[in-house]
Amino acid sequence: MIKHITLSAVLTISFALTGCIQQAEEHPIKQAIPHAEDVRIKLPDNGGAASSAWALGQVADYYHMTRDISRSLNGGAAWVLIIVHAIVQYPPTTVDGDTYTWGPWGNALDPADYRLVVTDKLDGSYDWALEGDSRLDSEETFEVVISGNAVPGDTPHRGAGNFLIDFDAGKRVNPIDADDNNKGTVEITYDLENRDNTPATLGMNINSRQLDAAGNEVPVAFNYNYAENLNGSGDLVFAIHGDLDDDGSAFEDAVIRSRWTNTGDGRADIRVQGGDLADLTVTASECWNSMFRRVYYSDSQEWQPTEGDQADCAFADQDLPAE
């Protein structure tokens, strides 16, 4: 899984802008793009307490799993928005009709130059792209590293949109600073409007690669989907197709669904099948209270003893996406 996503050269450029230009009348794209804190999973937090045992009364293990997954998704969305917001605080460098360009910028020792290009689609939305030009190859031209579309909402920064991060393009532009662990693409979609009391939604699709037993790169995919209700309750589904036991053999399919109330009580259900499990399908469920302590656990193979009473769960039934 992509656990940490950085593009240090772009961050350097974006924050360096404060010494280059003065603020002026803001571009509408500034209001259309959400803040990083708005595009994140708001999972109730236990303050980082560690789970010490599989037992009633201990911090729920699947709560920790949900928390780790949510942090990965939050980090993947946040750093891109921080970069773009840092740039659009300032007036564009050039304007050509409905196209606005910030940059290009790059310090003397940077291996690449970057620019942000925004196009007013004249339909109420804005296309935008962060492009890089490698200084290591004189024949290279600007290549899109991150691209997206933003649709303003009735409330600033609470609209809808999407953006795609191309790590392979990022590595071609700047092979020096690129993280070798980050491969393929990440696509993030969001709708933060809460129209007619509907949930705000956030999704991430990761198409990456990992090594198989023979040392060859093979595709691996992760999918996150999150819904946040107005009262603070949430629903997160995480699906993966990959080598879950990390032994370089067959790939398994797993799906995890976590739901929680606005007081923090929650339930996680898990299904794993395929790969090394052959024809076996394994399911498990765990519930926790508002203190994130386990109140119920069971699994279909009795790998761990059933504990507690399902009647104490905030959500009564296991409810996983269809296979």
N, C-alpha and C positions, 0 to 999 in steps of 0.2 A: 504494500500500500504506500501511496505517496504520503509521507508523514510531515515533510517540511519542504515548502516551496519558496525559493528566493530568487531574486534577480537583482543582485547587489549593484550592478552597474547602473540600472535604471533608477534605483532608489537614490544613488549618489547624484545622478543628474537631476531628478525631480526636486530634491531638497536644495541643490545648488542654485536653483532658479531664484531663490529669495535674494541672492546677491546680484542678480543680473537685470531684473526688470521690476517695474513698479506696478502695483495693482491698479486696475481701471474698472470700468463698468463690466460686470460679470457676463460671461457668455451663458445662454440658456442651458447648455449642457451641464453646467455646474449644478443646477437644480434637478436635472433629469437623472443623474447618476446617484444611486443610493450611497449613504455613508456605510463604512465598513461595519459599524455596530448594528446597522439595520439588517444586513445580510449575514445573519449568524443564527445558529441554533441556541435557543435560550433554555438550556436544560437546567433544572434546579440543581444547585451545587452543594456538595457536602463539605466544602472547604478543603478537599484534597485528602481526606482520610483514607487510608489504605485498607483494603480487604485482607483480613488475616486468616480466614478460615471459611470453609463451606459449611455454615451452620446457621440455624435460626438466631436472630439477634445480631449477627455480624453484618457489616456493610455489604450490600448485595453485589455479587460478582458481576452480574449482567448490567447493573447500574454503572459500574466502572467501565465495562465494555462500551456502553452507550455514550458515556462521557468522553472516552478516548476517540470514538468515531466522530462525535460532534466537534471535538477540538480540531480534528483533521479537516473537516469540511469548513469550519469557521476560518481556519488559517488559509485554506486554499482560496477562499473568496476575498478575504480582507486585504491581503497585500496588494492585489491588483487595484482595488478601489482606492486604497491609500495613495498609490502611485498616480492614478488618474486625477484624483482630487487635488493632489499637490501641484500638478501641472496646470489645471484649469483655474486655479486661483488667480492667474495672471492673464493678461491679454494675449491673443494669438500673435505669433510672429508675422504671419502673412495671411491674407484673406483673398480667395479667388472665387468669386461668385458665392456659392453656398458651401464652399469648402474652406475650413479654418485649420491652419497648421501651427503647432507649437514646436519650435526647434528648427533644425536639428541642434542637439547639444551633445557635448562630450568633453571631458577634461583631456589635457594633453597626453596623459599616459593611459587613457581608456582604450581598450581594444575595439570599441565600436561606438558609433554615434547613434542617437535615437531621436525620434520625433513622434508627436501625437497628431493624427489627422482626424478631424471631425467633419462629417458631411450632414448638413440639414436636409433630411429627406422630403421636407415640405408636406409631410403627412402627419406631423406632430411627433415624429421620432427622429433619432440621430444615430447614424452609423459612426463608429469610431474605431481607430486602429492605432496600436503602438507598434512602430516599425523600427527596425535596426539595420544598420549598414556596417558590416565588418571592416575594420581598418587593416585586417590581416591579409585581405585579398583585394587588390586595387581594382579588379574587374567586377567585384560584387556591387549590387545596388541594394536599395532599401527592401527589406523583406518583412512581412507582417509576422510579428511574434504573438501579439494578443489582439483580438478583434471582437467587437460587440455591437449591440444595438440597444439603445435606451429610450424608453417611452415615459414621459413625465406623468406623474400622478396628480391628483387633486392637492395632495400634501407634498411639499418639497422632499425629494429623496425617497419617496414612498411609491414609486411607479413600478414598471415592469421592464423586463429586458433579458438579455443574455450576453455572455462573452465566452470566448474560447481561447485557451492558452495552448500554444504550440511549442512544446519543449524541444522538439527536434529542430525547429526553426531557430529557437533561442540559442541552441548550442552551435548551429551553423554561424549565427551572427557573432556570438561571443563564446568560443570554446574554452576560454581561460576561466571564466567565472561560473560557467554552467555546472550544475550538479549532475554527475553521471547517473545518479539513481533516478532522476526524473526523465522519463521518456514518454513519447506519444503525446496525447492531447487530453486536456480537461475542459469540459464544457459545463458552464454554470448557467442555470436559468432561475429567474426569480419573478415573483408577482407579490408586491407588498401592500396592495391597495386595501385589502379586507372589504371588498365590495359586498354590500348587502350582508354583512356579518360573516362572509366566507373567510376561511383561514388564509393567512399569508403563506405563500409556498416558496420553497427553495429546493433546487435539485442540482446534483453534480454527477456527471458521467465521465469516468476516467477510462481511457483506453491506452494501456501501457504495455510493457513487455517485461518478461522475466526469463531466466535461464531454466531450461529443462535438464533432465538427468544427463543428456549428452553435451551440455554446455551451449546449446543453441537457444537463441531468443525466440520465445513464443508469446502470442498475445495473452494478456490478462485484463479483465474488465471489472470495474467496481461501479456501482450505481447507488446514489443516495437520494432519497426523497423525504422532505420534511414539510410538515404543515403546522402552523402555529395559530391557535385560536385567540380571539380577543381577550379571553380571560386568563391567558398565560399557559393553558394546557397545550400539550404538543404530541406529535405522532411522527416517528422517524423510522423509515424502512431503509435497510442497507443490504444490498445484494452483491455477491462476489462470485466470479468464475475464475478459479485459480488453484494453485497447489497449496491447500490449506495446511497440510502437515509438513510442508516445506522439505520434502525428501526427494524432490526432483522427478517424481513419478506422475501419476495421473492427476488431472484437475478435478476438483470437486465444485459443486454448486451449493452455496449457502445463502440464506436470507435471514435477517434479524429484524424483528419489528419491536420497537420500544414505544410505549405510550405512557404519558404521565399527566397528572392533574395539576391544577395551579397551586396546590399545596405541596407537591413533590412526590406524592404516592405514585407508584408506577408498576408497570409490568413489561417484561421482555419475553418474547417467544422466538425460538430459533428452529430452523430446519436445515439439515445438511444431507446431501445425497450425491450419488455418482462418484466417479473417480475411484479411489481406493476402497470406498464403501461398497462397490459393486451394486447389487440390487437392494441394498439396505438403505432405508431412509430413517434418520434419527431426528427426533424433535425433543425440545426441552423448553421449560417455562420457569420463570422466577418472578416473584413479586416482592416489592419493598414498600415500607411505610414512609411517612413524611420525614422520618429521620434517616431514610435510605437504608434501613435495616431489613434484612430478609425476613419475610413472613410466610413464604411458600416457595417450594421447589419441587419439580418432578421432571423426569426424562423418560423417553419411550423405551430405553434399553436398561434402565435401572443401574446406570453407571454410578449414580449417587442415590442414596436412599431418598424417597419422597419425604419431604419435611413440611410441617405446617398444614394449614387448611386453606384450600383455594377460595373459600368464602371470605377470607380476609384480604383478597386481592381487590385493588381499586377497579380493575377490569375483570369481569367474571370469566371470560372464555378466551382460549387461545384463538387468535385471529391472524393468520398469516396469508400473504398473497397467494393466489392460485399458482400451482406448479406450471 
